[in-house]
């Protein structure tokens, strides 16, 4: 084979490979985008705890991200777990320091609960939270005002999994099936049934074209991760 002919063959082969590669790339990217027709907010309260590592592993294995509403006292006691939450791609948020009934406290006490949690999460490597969930979902104008003063958006939920009340894994999975685009579900870092439900939660969301998103501090709803 002459040198000129050899070069021609090589050029033709390279062009063919480039065409196949380009075609594969252009068809794969839209498929990933089209898979998400909406986003929901998975949230886990009261961590970090002794089950956080297993929860994070389950979420990662199933391609899920979530917002972790941490208690400040737990974040201060377990800084490595807060860093693990961040490393796993989760968003860390504020759930007060000691989980009290905030509406029964003075403004100064509410401020202490929120500000100490902001500091505890920051010191643990979780960044500065932008979202706040009041314990038990109990809030009033004073709680909202104090949270806003710390740059926090108050987040409650649209669906309660009832995992705190002993709900079975089946019941938890059914509760996630009620989620629609933008909505948020309440779950907890701790219950064994919640941990066991994670794979089926992921499967159920995927079957409906829903993906686990971040909660927007602007709208308070689940959106595509930024």
ABEGO torsion letter per residue (X at the ends): XBAAAAAAAAAAAAAAAAAAAAAAAAAAAAAAAAABABBBBBBBBGOBBAAAAAAAAAAAAAGBBBBBBBBAAAAAABAAAAAAAAAAGBBBBBAEAAGBBAAABBAAAAAAAAAAAAAAAAAAGAEBBABBBBBGGBBBAAAAAAAAAAGBBBBBBABBAGAAAGBBAAAAAAAAAABBBGBBBBBBBGBAAAAAAAAAAAAAAAAAGBBBBBBBAAAGBBBBBX
